[in-house]
Amino acid sequence: MYVRIVKLTFMNDFSKEAASSLLVQLGKTKGFAAGMLFRMSVDISSTQRYSATIWPDKASEEKSWKLFGEGVLKKLKETGARVEISRGIINEMQISKDLDFRKFIVN
C-alpha cells in the first residue's frame, strides 16, 4: 500500500472550511473511483489540516494525482494556501493484515 499525506496551511479559517468541503467531495467522487482505499483528515488548528489517503500501490496514487490532484493543488496555492506533500510505501508490518480499509468507506 502507498500513502499520500498533505499538510495544508490556509490564510484563515474561512478558506480552510471552503477548501475542505471541496476536498471531501473530490475524495468521495473521484478518489474512491480512482482506487483510493482510505481517506482521513485531521484539523490541527483553525488554519491547518492534514489529509492522508491510502492507495493500493504507487501507480494508483500517481495516476490519481495526475488526473485531478495537480489541478486541485494549483487552485489551493492560488488562494494563498501553503501545501506540503509527503508520499511513501506503507510497511505491511505496521498494519494488521486483518484490517480491511474498504469497511471504512462512507458514501
BELDA-V265060 format. One record per pair of residues at least 12 apart in sequence whose ideal C-beta (glycine too) atoms are under 8 Angstrom apart, sorted by the first residue. I is the first residue (numbers start at 1). J is the second residue. D is the distance in whole Angstrom. If there is no record, write none. Layout:
i: <I,I>
j: <J,J>
d: <D,D>
//
This chain:
i: <1,1,1,1,1,1,1,1,1,2,2,2,2,2,2,2,2,2,2,2,3,3,3,3,3,3,3,3,4,4,4,4,4,4,4,4,5,5,5,5,5,5,6,6,6,6,6,6,7,7,7,7,7,7,7,8,8,8,8,8,8,8,8,9,9,9,9,9,10,10,10,10,10,10,11,11,11,11,12,13,13,15,15,15,16,16,16,16,16,19,19,19,20,20,22,23,23,23,24,26,26,27,27,28,30,30,30,31,31,32,34,34,34,34,34,35,35,35,35,35,36,36,36,36,36,37,37,37,37,37,38,38,38,38,38,38,39,39,39,39,40,40,54,54,58,58,61,73>
j: <37,54,55,56,57,89,90,92,95,54,55,56,57,58,60,61,87,88,89,90,52,53,54,55,87,88,89,90,52,53,55,61,65,85,86,87,50,51,52,85,86,87,50,51,52,83,84,85,48,49,50,83,84,85,86,48,49,50,51,76,81,82,83,47,48,81,82,83,47,48,49,79,80,81,47,79,80,81,47,46,47,79,80,81,43,46,47,48,49,76,79,81,41,49,72,41,51,72,41,68,72,39,53,107,64,67,68,53,64,105,60,63,64,67,68,55,56,60,63,64,53,54,55,60,64,54,55,56,101,102,52,53,54,101,104,105,51,52,53,54,52,53,90,101,87,89,87,85>
d: <7,6,7,6,7,7,4,8,7,7,5,7,6,5,7,5,7,7,6,7,6,7,5,7,7,6,8,5,7,5,7,6,7,7,8,5,6,7,5,7,5,7,7,5,8,6,7,5,7,8,5,7,4,8,8,7,5,8,7,7,6,7,6,6,5,6,4,8,5,7,8,7,8,5,7,7,4,7,6,4,6,6,7,7,8,7,6,8,6,6,7,7,7,6,8,7,7,7,8,6,7,5,7,7,7,7,5,7,7,6,7,7,4,6,8,6,6,4,8,7,5,7,6,8,7,5,6,6,4,7,8,7,4,4,6,8,7,7,5,8,5,8,7,6,8,7,7,8>
//
